[in-house]
């Protein structure tokens, strides 16, 4: 397995790379191309790396019975579930238009195919990676087909057991080593008690592949914490407004919130550091002001041999560190010192 996966000439996913941040549009465009373009613009403004859309071939993913089932409610876009799904679906031409728009705006466009025809559409458009949604982690024909298309695969793991995940990883790995597994809980919005961020560590320990996080909680905290735990991909739904009609809006971030999430992840990356303790140059002025030095407890003549009773610890921290107390004891003064004078190494023979 690869620990790093190249997405484009300038973008790689993996350890010690910037977190790959995906603005998940899904169906939050509500079937409206103007809204879809607004969401692309919001993702660009926020600094996301990619925008992800979904493509369904409706008759290939639902039975006739499911298509005809009444679907009445506040989130419905049609009298039947089939009508609802068709209202939210973009055509191939519309997806191509969105891909071109993303290219123009300088952000990666890619998609989640829910069936083989949809996967082939994304392949023809030329996406640099694919996402397998949680609902299709057990869809053997689809995941094997996508794994053979030649681009990296993101595998979401909501609604799945560990055994399901292991089997899916094995199936995909037979065809490609360009795989990222995303920890996910398929609840919209997701209760904090069901986020289970420690699964990121579990997946890291189980698989020698990059691990990411697809989150559906309200707010910006969980994606940032996931990044701190080593998630190399963060996927989060984006919406124009959380009150909009549709099942995914409530667990999404509005443009300003998404921008704050990206900001906090990028600040986190800076803050993680290299794990090597050092005194930064920016700390020196504070160290001098607030630090401590060895000072003369009383007036001392030149030639005095220092003992512990002759020393006190006071600020500022511009002299000999109190940590060097036992290096100073036994040394002979070269110059006289007044009471409360700060001691310096140049004061000794």
Residue pairs with C-beta under 8 A, 6 or more apart in sequence:
1 173
1 177
1 179
1 207
1 208
1 209
2 14
2 177
2 178
2 209
3 14
3 15
3 208
3 209
3 210
4 12
4 13
4 14
4 15
4 17
4 210
5 12
5 13
5 14
5 152
5 178
5 179
5 180
5 210
6 12
6 13
6 152
7 13
7 20
7 108
7 128
7 129
7 152
8 108
8 128
11 20
11 49
11 108
13 20
13 152
13 180
13 210
13 232
13 233
14 210
14 232
15 210
15 230
15 232
17 232
18 49
18 266
18 269
19 227
19 231
19 232
19 233
19 234
19 265
19 269
20 49
20 50
20 212
20 232
20 233
20 234
21 47
21 48
21 49
21 50
21 233
21 234
21 236
21 261
21 262
21 265
22 48
22 49
22 50
22 51
22 52
22 233
22 234
22 235
22 236
23 39
23 42
23 43
23 46
23 48
23 50
23 51
23 52
23 236
23 238
23 258
24 52
24 214
24 235
24 236
24 237
24 238
24 252
25 36
25 39
25 40
25 51
25 52
25 53
25 54
25 237
25 238
26 52
26 53
26 54
26 112
26 237
26 248
27 54
27 88
27 246
27 248
28 35
28 39
28 237
28 238
28 239
28 240
28 244
28 246
28 248
28 249
28 252
29 35
29 36
29 39
29 53
29 88
29 90
30 77
30 88
30 244
30 245
30 246
31 77
31 87
31 88
31 89
31 90
33 90
33 94
33 97
33 98
35 240
36 53
36 90
36 98
37 98
37 101
38 240
39 51
39 238
39 239
39 240
40 51
40 98
40 101
40 102
40 105
40 107
41 105
42 238
42 240
42 255
42 258
42 259
43 50
43 51
43 107
43 238
43 258
44 105
44 106
44 107
45 255
45 259
46 238
46 255
46 258
46 259
46 261
46 262
47 259
47 262
47 263
47 266
48 107
48 238
48 258
48 262
49 107
49 108
50 107
50 108
50 109
50 110
51 102
51 107
51 108
51 109
51 110
52 110
52 111
52 112
52 131
52 235
53 90
53 95
53 98
53 109
53 110
53 111
53 112
54 111
54 112
54 114
54 133
55 89
55 90
55 95
55 111
55 112
55 113
55 114
55 118
55 121
55 122
56 85
56 89
56 114
56 115
56 118
57 114
57 115
57 117
57 118
58 67
58 82
58 85
58 86
58 89
59 67
60 115
60 116
60 117
61 114
61 115
62 81
62 82
62 85
66 81
66 82
67 80
67 81
67 82
67 85
68 80
68 81
68 82
69 80
69 81
69 82
70 79
70 80
70 81
71 78
71 79
71 80
71 81
71 83
71 84
72 79
74 245
75 245
75 246
75 247
76 84
77 83
77 84
77 87
77 88
77 245
77 246
78 84
78 85
78 86
78 87
88 246
90 98
92 121
92 124
92 125
95 111
95 121
95 122
95 125
96 125
98 109
99 109
99 125
99 126
99 127
101 109
102 108
102 109
103 109
108 128
108 129
109 125
109 127
110 122
110 127
110 128
110 129
110 130
110 131
111 118
111 122
111 127
111 130
111 131
112 130
112 131
112 132
112 133
113 119
113 121
113 122
113 130
113 142
113 146
114 133
114 135
114 136
114 142
115 142
116 141
116 142
116 145
119 130
119 142
119 145
119 146
119 149
122 130
123 149
123 151
127 151
128 151
128 152
129 151
129 152
129 153
129 154
130 146
130 149
130 151
130 152
130 153
130 154
131 153
131 154
131 155
131 156
131 235
132 139
132 142
132 143
132 146
132 153
132 154
132 155
132 156
132 168
133 156
134 156
134 157
134 158
134 159
134 160
134 184
134 186
134 214
135 158
135 159
135 186
136 142
136 143
137 143
137 155
137 156
137 157
137 159
137 160
137 164
137 165
137 168
138 160
138 164
138 168
140 171
143 153
143 155
143 168
143 171
143 172
144 171
144 172
144 174
144 175
146 153
146 172
147 153
147 171
147 172
147 174
147 175
147 176
148 175
148 176
150 176
151 178
152 176
152 178
152 179
152 180
153 172
153 176
153 178
153 179
153 180
154 180
154 182
154 212
154 233
154 235
155 165
155 168
155 169
155 172
155 179
155 180
155 181
155 182
156 182
156 184
156 214
156 235
157 164
157 165
157 181
157 182
157 183
157 184
157 203
158 184
158 185
158 186
158 187
158 214
159 186
160 168
162 202
162 206
165 181
165 203
166 206
169 179
169 181
169 207
169 209
172 179
173 179
179 209
179 210
180 209
180 210
180 211
180 212
180 232
180 233
181 203
181 207
181 209
181 210
181 211
181 212
182 211
182 212
182 213
182 214
182 233
182 235
183 196
183 197
183 199
183 200
183 203
183 211
183 212
183 213
183 214
183 226
183 231
184 213
184 214
184 215
184 216
185 194
185 195
185 196
185 216
186 216
187 194
187 216
188 216
188 247
188 248
188 250
188 251
189 216
189 217
189 218
189 250
189 251
190 215
190 216
190 217
190 251
192 217
192 222
195 215
195 217
195 222
197 213
197 222
197 225
197 226
197 229
200 211
200 213
200 226
200 229
200 230
200 231
201 229
201 230
203 211
204 211
204 230
210 232
210 233
211 230
211 231
211 232
212 226
212 231
212 232
212 233
212 234
212 235
213 222
213 223
213 226
213 227
213 231
213 233
213 234
213 235
214 235
214 236
215 222
215 223
215 226
215 234
215 235
215 236
216 237
216 251
217 251
218 250
218 251
219 257
220 253
220 257
220 260
220 261
220 264
223 234
223 236
223 261
223 265
224 261
224 264
224 265
224 268
226 234
227 234
227 265
227 268
227 269
228 268
228 272
234 261
234 265
236 252
236 253
236 258
236 261
237 248
237 249
237 251
237 252
237 253
238 252
238 253
238 254
238 255
238 258
239 248
239 249
239 252
239 253
239 254
240 254
240 255
241 249
241 254
242 249
242 250
242 252
242 254
243 249
253 261
279 287
287 317
288 316
288 317
288 318
289 315
289 316
289 317
290 315
290 316
290 317
291 315
291 316
291 317
291 318
291 321
292 313
292 314
292 315
292 317
292 321
292 322
293 313
293 314
293 315
293 316
293 317
293 318
293 319
293 320
293 321
293 322
293 342
293 343
294 311
294 312
294 313
294 319
294 320
294 321
294 322
294 324
294 325
294 328
294 342
294 343
295 311
295 312
295 313
295 314
295 319
295 340
295 341
295 342
295 343
296 310
296 311
296 312
296 337
296 338
296 339
296 340
296 341
296 343
297 309
297 310
297 311
297 312
297 339
298 310
298 339
299 336
299 337
299 338
299 339
300 306
300 310
300 333
300 336
300 337
301 333
301 336
302 333
302 334
302 335
302 336
303 332
303 333
304 310
304 332
304 333
305 330
305 331
305 332
305 333
306 328
306 329
306 330
306 331
306 332
306 333
307 329
308 325
308 329
311 325
311 328
311 329
311 343
312 340
313 322
314 340
314 342
316 342
318 342
319 342
319 343
319 344
320 328
320 342
320 343
320 344
320 345
328 343
328 348
331 348
331 349
332 348
332 349
333 347
333 348
333 349
334 346
334 347
334 348
334 349
335 347
337 343
337 347
